[in-house]
Amino acid sequence: MHARTLCALPARSPELEAESRRIAAATEAFLARGGEIEQVGAKMLDGPEPFVINPRRTPVYAHLFEQADATPAPAAPKPATAKQPVGRIAQPAPATPSPVALIRAWALLGRTPKEMAESLNIHEKDLRQLCRQHGIACRQR
């Protein structure tokens, strides 16, 4: 709060009084000529514009409508598969190990976190975070 005794500007002044009288006279003249004053205040709008979320246009739900709206495409004929010679067992394609599995294996082999991070093309800080999350003990430099 400020002390009113220290306030340099007066609450009322002759200039303010004169301006108030001029505005009051102009208002009376306007009303005498037949003018009307409509007070609007909070009545300017009937109410706030309703806010509606269109789920078809939001990134969270749009993909659900794309799947539902899509018409099923005609089934393409399956490509002919090469038949295996009799007596051979088909070998499944080798699966690529996850980065965590690689980190775990490399840690057991004694690689440093810096070497592992460079091999995975990630920052060493991110690699150490993965090690903490999965309980992998890394060799110190």
Secondary structure, DSSP 4 states (H G I P E B T S, - for coil): ---GGG-SS-SS-HHHHHHHHHHHHHHHHHHHTT------GGGGSSSPPP----TTTSTTTHHHHHHHHSPPPPPPPPPPPPPPPTTPPPPPPPPPPPHHHHHHHHHHHT--HHHHHHHHTS-HHHHHHHHHHHTPPPPP-
